[in-house]
């Protein structure tokens, strides 16, 4: 692991390739000499990538002084570096109580939320960063990314074009622009933007970004073709095996997905998304018992992934563990109350628990959702058994 360039730095999202590490200037803190010495040692451990040691040292400082802002901020970095984004989120929230308007604390919290797919809430923190620092480049880029993921791609376009005016050959910005264009059905424009990616980026990276764009466009065969070209050129490219596994799952090529996702976890054992999709590949092979421990870990590390709770519930119900299945389905329904498949499974679990009134309520909710969705085909199965689209939606 490469050490962070500075304390208070969060690892960037893998596809936001133009972002530098997020840096926060040193604070002028009143501190006793022994506290300054302890903080310097913890900071040095963080810079050296000695994350367990850094965590222990920052936590020791905070035990003595819970309001030590720099230690809180750096502890958040430690959690982010180990992909424990819920803990990073909680730590940054504690820091913001001490310094509510610090723009880069908002940025780091936004990144922790972004990595949990909580795009709408992340956007509010990037907006807070920009309210204090309107020209903050990373804040503008991350806000645009959130807008793309929350159905506001048209709002992202002008921001991305403005950023590209000063960085016209930035592969990450070009990828985001192509993604916004795909979301807006501007496919010719997106094709032209991806051609610019190939002109600007090394070949392996260009194929990787093109593959991710094709995946977002649900052109899965094309995505696999691009990602396999990237793999042939640079099999160690960060995130490559995970993205290839996700594309294989979408075509129900479960065994190939499993191999790619195991390679992703071999490269990065903390990749929660790869673990989640590996569980999905096992579910597609009717290997629920093998998938369950992976889903348990995903639910712990990414409690807001409703899909992890949904698939846990299905496996637990098939094992006759009705109470545990009900808890999982109810959590999934809390997280995503508009997903009809959850309520179908919830009704089944309520019936198994001999709760007919609750089962009827779940079926009524299912009927209301299907009636409200004009795009739902009458032929769509209510249980969406082993539907890869559910995996993609998490």
Buried (B, 14 or more C-beta within 10 A) or exposed (E): EEBBEBBBBBBBBBBBBBBEBBBBEEEEBEBEEEBEEBBEBBBBBBBEEBBEBBBEBBEEBBEEBEEBBBBBBBBBBBBBBBBBBBBBBBBBBBBBEBBEEBBBBBBBBBBBBBBBBBBEBBBBBBBBBBEBBEEBBBBBBBBBBBBBBBEBBEBBBEBBEEBBEEBEEBBBBBBBBBBBBBBBEBEEBBBEBBBBBBEBBEEBBBBBBBBBBBBBBEBBEBBBBBBBBBBEBBEEBBBBBBBBBBBBBBBBBBEBBBBBBBBBBEBBEEBBBBBBBBBBBBBBBEBBEBBBEBBEBBBEBBBBBBBBBBBBBBBBBEEEBBEBBBBBBBBBBEBBEEBBBBBBBBBBBBBBBEBEEBBEBBBEBBEEBBEEEEEEEEEBEBBBEBBBEBBBBB
